[in-house]
Amino acid sequence: MYENFYGFREKPFSLLPDPSFLYLSPKHRMALVLLEYSLMNQSGFSVITGEIGTGKTTLIRQLLNQIDRDVTVGLISNTHRSFGELLQWVLMAFNLEYAGKDKVGLYQTFIDFVIKEYAHNRRTVLIIDEAQNMAPETLEELRMLSNVNADKDQVLQVFLVGQAGLRDLLRRPDLEQFAQRISVDYHLEPLNAQETRDYIRHRLTVAGGDPELFDEATSDAVFRNSGGVPRLINLLCDTTLVFGYAEQAKQITADLVEDVAREKRKGGLFPGAQQADTQGSGEAGLSPAPITDALSHPDADGGTSPGNQKNSGSR
């Protein structure tokens, strides 16, 4: 609707996770570096957490775009408390036959697959999104599944991606053995005020528009009303562009952003600026404490389409 009016090639603030629009804030860059480090160094388990809408799935898609041909990837993205037999979902993620098999048969099918991939000099990577929904018993089963790894080589790597509740889950005493196997653990925070300004300019530029369409005061209004959460930034900016088009406004103003935010709150579906009050306009707050003292990640400085099998029947 507004693309031609504002000179965009495409919508700059789509809610769909699109790696081509990925803005690497220092936080997102660190998360991507840790994911890349984990993949390169064949870490057994890696955990990336963050609040809803902070960009976790986009980071995973970026990682998938970078994966080499010697890695076979399976993705589980629809976990929930009663999603059933873990092994069935694992086999489905790798396009393996699972129907009609008992638990022993499911396990053997997967082990045979992993060993076959290893024999062909291919590593197997399982990515589980929304992992906070998994039951403790399912996570323990996942740990047991990783026992296929032996000697110096990790033939199976597992990436868990989820909301902050995943960290609480992994701190449970009955999951201590699981937590001790986690090599990389990072919590993704929302953007601060400056990062929000840069994020908006970045997306406007990638879409082919004028990066000055939202000036500094306007971007700050977006930050105040979104708390720096990328998904909420997209939602607010996209709706503001619709309002701007309706008014034939050549420049998006802070007042227009505030008007849109008030309208959205009337419907009760927009959460408001509670995060912005705690973060302020400077540096982002500290990340939550590590899952366990045993968890560690390497030193790194600022420098982030789902598929089943990367380069081998991707989906």
Backbone torsions as a table, in degrees:
resi	resn	phi	psi	omega
1	MET	NA	-51.7	-175.0
2	TYR	-98.2	-4.8	-173.0
3	GLU	-57.7	-50.9	-178.6
4	ASN	-64.8	-39.7	-177.7
5	PHE	-60.2	-40.2	-178.4
6	TYR	-98.8	3.2	174.5
7	GLY	77.7	28.2	178.6
8	PHE	-89.1	147.0	170.9
9	ARG	-78.3	-29.8	-179.6
10	GLU	-155.1	171.1	180.0
11	LYS	-66.8	126.6	-177.5
12	PRO	-79.8	-16.6	-173.3
13	PHE	-127.2	45.8	175.6
14	SER	-64.2	147.1	177.7
15	LEU	-81.1	-10.6	179.2
16	LEU	-74.6	137.2	178.2
17	PRO	-68.9	113.8	-175.1
18	ASP	-127.6	109.7	-178.8
19	PRO	-58.9	-25.0	-179.5
20	SER	-66.9	-18.4	177.8
21	PHE	-102.7	7.9	-173.1
22	LEU	-61.2	123.1	174.0
23	TYR	-101.3	122.0	-176.9
24	LEU	-92.3	84.6	169.4
25	SER	-66.2	164.4	176.0
26	PRO	-52.5	-36.3	179.6
27	LYS	-67.1	-47.6	-178.2
28	HIS	-68.5	-34.5	177.3
29	ARG	-64.8	-43.1	178.0
30	MET	-61.4	-43.9	179.3
31	ALA	-60.7	-42.8	-179.9
32	LEU	-67.0	-41.2	178.3
33	VAL	-60.2	-42.1	179.6
34	LEU	-66.6	-38.5	175.8
35	LEU	-63.1	-44.0	179.1
36	GLU	-64.7	-41.8	177.5
37	TYR	-59.8	-45.8	-179.3
38	SER	-60.8	-43.6	-179.7
39	LEU	-65.4	-45.0	-176.7
40	MET	-66.5	-37.4	-176.1
41	ASN	-94.7	10.6	174.3
42	GLN	55.4	46.3	176.2
43	SER	-67.8	144.1	-178.3
44	GLY	-67.1	-56.5	-179.4
45	PHE	-127.0	138.4	175.1
46	SER	-132.8	142.8	-176.5
47	VAL	-129.5	124.6	173.0
48	ILE	-121.0	122.3	-179.5
49	THR	-123.2	166.5	178.4
50	GLY	175.4	159.0	178.6
51	GLU	-67.7	167.9	-179.7
52	ILE	-57.2	130.2	173.3
53	GLY	84.4	11.2	-177.6
54	THR	-86.2	-4.0	173.9
55	GLY	106.0	18.0	-177.3
56	LYS	-64.1	-47.0	-177.5
57	THR	-65.4	-37.3	177.5
58	THR	-63.1	-39.4	176.9
59	LEU	-62.0	-42.0	179.9
60	ILE	-64.5	-40.2	178.5
61	ARG	-65.6	-36.6	175.6
62	GLN	-63.6	-43.0	178.4
63	LEU	-60.8	-42.7	179.1
64	LEU	-61.3	-36.2	179.4
65	ASN	-66.8	-21.2	-176.1
66	GLN	-98.9	-8.6	-172.3
67	ILE	-67.5	137.9	-179.7
68	ASP	-71.7	167.1	-177.5
69	ARG	-71.0	-13.8	-178.5
70	ASP	-91.3	16.4	179.0
71	VAL	-122.0	127.5	175.7
72	THR	-102.4	125.0	-171.9
73	VAL	-115.5	134.7	170.8
74	GLY	-118.8	137.1	-177.1
75	LEU	-121.9	127.5	170.9
76	ILE	-112.3	118.9	-173.0
77	SER	-122.7	3.1	-175.0
78	ASN	-128.8	49.8	-179.9
79	THR	-72.8	150.1	172.3
80	HIS	-158.7	168.7	-170.8
81	ARG	-58.6	-32.3	-175.7
82	SER	-117.3	38.1	-175.4
83	PHE	-81.4	3.8	168.4
84	GLY	92.5	-154.6	-173.7
85	GLU	-66.8	118.9	-178.9
86	LEU	-56.3	-46.0	-175.4
87	LEU	-61.4	-33.8	176.9
88	GLN	-62.4	-42.9	179.7
89	TRP	-68.2	-36.7	178.2
90	VAL	-63.7	-45.7	179.2
91	LEU	-64.6	-39.5	178.3
92	MET	-61.9	-38.3	-179.1
93	ALA	-61.9	-28.2	-179.6
94	PHE	-104.8	14.9	-179.9
95	ASN	58.1	39.0	178.2
96	LEU	-102.9	150.2	-178.7
97	GLU	-71.0	129.9	-178.6
98	TYR	-129.6	-16.2	-174.8
99	ALA	-64.6	135.9	173.9
100	GLY	78.1	6.2	-177.9
101	LYS	-102.4	142.2	174.9
102	ASP	-80.1	-179.7	-174.1
103	LYS	-62.3	-39.2	178.6
104	VAL	-64.1	-42.3	179.1
105	GLY	-65.4	-39.4	177.4
106	LEU	-62.5	-45.1	-179.4
107	TYR	-62.5	-45.5	-177.9
108	GLN	-65.2	-38.1	178.5
109	THR	-61.2	-42.7	-178.7
110	PHE	-70.3	-43.7	180.0
111	ILE	-61.1	-43.4	178.1
112	ASP	-60.0	-39.7	-179.9
113	PHE	-65.0	-46.8	-178.3
114	VAL	-62.9	-43.3	-179.9
115	ILE	-65.2	-38.4	178.1
116	LYS	-64.6	-42.5	177.4
117	GLU	-61.7	-42.6	180.0
118	TYR	-63.3	-39.1	178.8
119	ALA	-63.3	-25.5	177.5
120	HIS	-98.5	22.6	177.5
121	ASN	59.4	35.9	177.1
122	ARG	-118.9	138.0	175.2
123	ARG	-93.6	152.6	179.6
124	THR	-111.1	126.6	-179.0
125	VAL	-122.3	126.6	176.4
126	LEU	-110.2	123.6	178.1
127	ILE	-112.1	126.4	179.2
128	ILE	-118.3	111.6	178.5
129	ASP	-90.4	156.9	-176.9
130	GLU	54.5	40.9	-174.1
131	ALA	-69.5	-12.9	178.7
132	GLN	-64.8	-15.9	-178.9
133	ASN	-84.1	-7.4	-177.1
134	MET	-77.0	143.6	177.6
135	ALA	-74.5	152.9	177.7
136	PRO	-54.9	-37.7	179.9
137	GLU	-63.9	-34.7	179.2
138	THR	-70.2	-40.2	177.3
139	LEU	-64.2	-38.7	177.8
140	GLU	-65.5	-37.2	176.7
141	GLU	-64.6	-36.8	177.6
142	LEU	-65.2	-38.7	176.7
143	ARG	-62.5	-42.8	179.1
144	MET	-63.9	-35.3	179.6
145	LEU	-63.8	-32.1	-178.9
146	SER	-72.2	-6.9	178.3
147	ASN	-66.0	-7.4	174.9
148	VAL	-62.4	-23.8	179.0
149	ASN	-68.6	139.0	-178.4
150	ALA	-149.6	160.9	177.9
151	ASP	56.8	-138.8	-174.4
152	LYS	-90.1	-17.9	-173.3
153	ASP	-99.8	135.7	172.8
154	GLN	-92.5	100.0	-178.4
155	VAL	-78.1	-17.9	176.9
156	LEU	-129.8	123.0	173.5
157	GLN	-113.4	143.8	-178.0
158	VAL	-126.7	128.0	174.3
159	PHE	-111.2	123.5	176.2
160	LEU	-106.8	127.0	-179.1
161	VAL	-124.4	129.7	-177.6
162	GLY	-169.5	-179.1	179.0
163	GLN	-78.0	175.6	-174.5
164	ALA	-57.5	-27.2	179.3
165	GLY	-60.6	-22.7	177.6
166	LEU	-64.4	-38.1	178.8
167	ARG	-65.0	-42.0	177.3
168	ASP	-62.0	-40.5	180.0
169	LEU	-61.9	-43.2	-175.9
170	LEU	-75.1	-10.3	175.7
171	ARG	-86.5	-3.3	179.5
172	ARG	-61.7	140.3	-179.7
173	PRO	-57.4	-34.6	-177.7
174	ASP	-76.0	-5.3	176.7
175	LEU	-112.8	20.4	-178.3
176	GLU	-60.9	-41.1	179.1
177	GLN	-62.6	-37.4	177.7
178	PHE	-64.8	-49.1	-177.0
179	ALA	-58.9	-35.7	-178.9
180	GLN	-69.3	-13.6	178.5
181	ARG	-93.8	-2.2	-177.6
182	ILE	-82.6	118.9	-177.7
183	SER	-88.6	-36.6	-177.2
184	VAL	-124.0	129.9	-177.1
185	ASP	-141.9	116.6	-177.8
186	TYR	-142.6	137.0	178.5
187	HIS	-109.7	124.3	-175.3
188	LEU	-89.6	117.6	-179.1
189	GLU	-90.7	158.5	172.2
190	PRO	-62.1	167.4	178.8
191	LEU	-75.8	150.1	171.4
192	ASN	-87.9	-174.4	-172.8
193	ALA	-63.3	-46.1	-179.9
194	GLN	-64.9	-41.5	179.0
195	GLU	-64.0	-34.3	177.3
196	THR	-65.1	-43.2	176.4
197	ARG	-58.5	-47.1	-178.4
198	ASP	-66.2	-36.7	179.1
199	TYR	-61.8	-46.1	-179.1
200	ILE	-64.4	-45.9	177.9
201	ARG	-59.8	-41.2	-179.6
202	HIS	-60.4	-47.7	-177.0
203	ARG	-70.0	-37.3	175.8
204	LEU	-61.4	-41.1	-179.1
205	THR	-68.1	-45.3	-179.5
206	VAL	-60.7	-35.6	-179.6
207	ALA	-78.6	-2.4	176.8
208	GLY	89.1	13.7	-177.5
209	GLY	-101.0	-172.4	-179.7
210	ASP	-83.8	117.8	-179.4
211	PRO	-65.0	-14.7	179.5
212	GLU	-93.0	6.9	179.6
213	LEU	-60.3	-35.5	172.0
214	PHE	-107.2	109.2	178.7
215	ASP	-78.2	-177.9	-174.6
216	GLU	-61.2	-43.5	-179.7
217	ALA	-63.7	-37.1	179.4
218	THR	-67.9	-43.6	178.3
219	SER	-63.0	-37.1	177.2
220	ASP	-65.0	-35.1	176.1
221	ALA	-65.5	-37.8	175.8
222	VAL	-62.9	-43.4	179.1
223	PHE	-61.0	-46.0	-178.8
224	ARG	-59.4	-34.5	-174.6
225	ASN	-95.4	-6.6	-179.0
226	SER	-118.1	-13.5	-176.6
227	GLY	67.7	13.0	179.0
228	GLY	79.3	11.8	178.0
229	VAL	-82.1	117.7	-173.8
230	PRO	-51.7	-41.6	-178.6
231	ARG	-64.2	-39.4	178.5
232	LEU	-71.4	-34.6	174.0
233	ILE	-59.1	-47.5	179.8
234	ASN	-60.7	-45.5	-178.7
235	LEU	-60.9	-45.4	-177.5
236	LEU	-69.5	-44.0	-178.6
237	CYS	-67.2	-40.5	-179.7
238	ASP	-62.7	-46.0	179.6
239	THR	-65.8	-37.1	178.4
240	THR	-63.9	-37.0	177.0
241	LEU	-65.3	-35.6	176.0
242	VAL	-64.1	-46.1	177.4
243	PHE	-61.9	-41.8	179.6
244	GLY	-62.4	-40.9	177.6
245	TYR	-63.8	-42.4	-179.7
246	ALA	-61.0	-33.7	179.5
247	GLU	-92.0	-0.2	-177.4
248	GLN	55.7	40.2	-179.8
249	ALA	-84.5	123.7	180.0
250	LYS	-75.9	-23.1	179.9
251	GLN	-127.2	135.9	177.2
252	ILE	-85.9	126.9	-176.1
253	THR	-108.9	162.1	176.8
254	ALA	-62.3	-37.4	179.5
255	ASP	-61.8	-38.7	179.3
256	LEU	-66.2	-40.5	177.1
257	VAL	-60.7	-44.9	179.9
258	GLU	-63.3	-40.1	177.8
259	ASP	-61.5	-44.2	-179.9
260	VAL	-64.6	-42.9	179.6
261	ALA	-61.1	-41.9	178.1
262	ARG	-63.4	-41.7	178.9
263	GLU	-61.7	-41.6	-177.6
264	LYS	-70.0	-33.3	178.9
265	ARG	-69.8	-27.0	178.6
266	LYS	-60.7	-32.0	178.5
267	GLY	-79.5	-8.1	177.1
268	GLY	76.6	9.9	-175.6
269	LEU	-106.9	-7.0	-179.6
270	PHE	-105.8	125.8	-168.2
271	PRO	-74.3	-16.1	178.1
272	GLY	91.7	-158.5	-168.8
273	ALA	-115.5	30.1	-176.2
274	GLN	-62.1	-32.4	179.7
275	GLN	-73.6	-34.7	-177.8
276	ALA	-62.7	-33.8	-178.8
277	ASP	-63.9	-33.7	-177.3
278	THR	-85.5	-25.9	-177.1
279	GLN	-89.6	-33.4	-174.7
280	GLY	70.3	-163.1	-176.0
281	SER	-105.0	7.2	-178.4
282	GLY	-104.4	-131.6	-175.5
283	GLU	-73.1	152.5	178.6
284	ALA	-70.4	158.8	179.2
285	GLY	-68.6	169.3	-179.7
286	LEU	-71.9	149.6	177.0
287	SER	-73.0	156.4	175.5
288	PRO	-59.5	161.2	179.5
289	ALA	-62.5	154.0	178.5
290	PRO	-58.6	159.3	-178.2
291	ILE	-61.4	-45.2	173.3
292	THR	-145.9	162.9	177.7
293	ASP	-63.8	-20.2	-179.5
294	ALA	-74.4	-18.7	-178.4
295	LEU	-77.8	143.8	178.1
296	SER	-153.0	157.0	171.1
297	HIS	-138.5	155.7	-170.6
298	PRO	-71.3	162.7	173.8
299	ASP	-68.5	134.1	177.4
300	ALA	-155.7	144.9	179.6
301	ASP	-110.8	126.3	172.8
302	GLY	22.3	-2.8	-173.9
303	GLY	-159.7	NA	NA
304	THR	NA	NA	NA
305	SER	NA	124.4	-171.6
306	PRO	-30.3	149.5	-179.1
307	GLY	-147.4	158.3	173.2
308	ASN	-78.3	-71.4	-176.5
309	GLN	-117.0	108.1	-178.8
310	LYS	-62.6	125.1	-179.0
311	ASN	61.8	17.5	177.8
312	SER	-152.5	67.4	-179.6
313	GLY	82.4	42.7	-178.3
314	SER	-62.5	153.7	173.3
315	ARG	-131.1	NA	NA
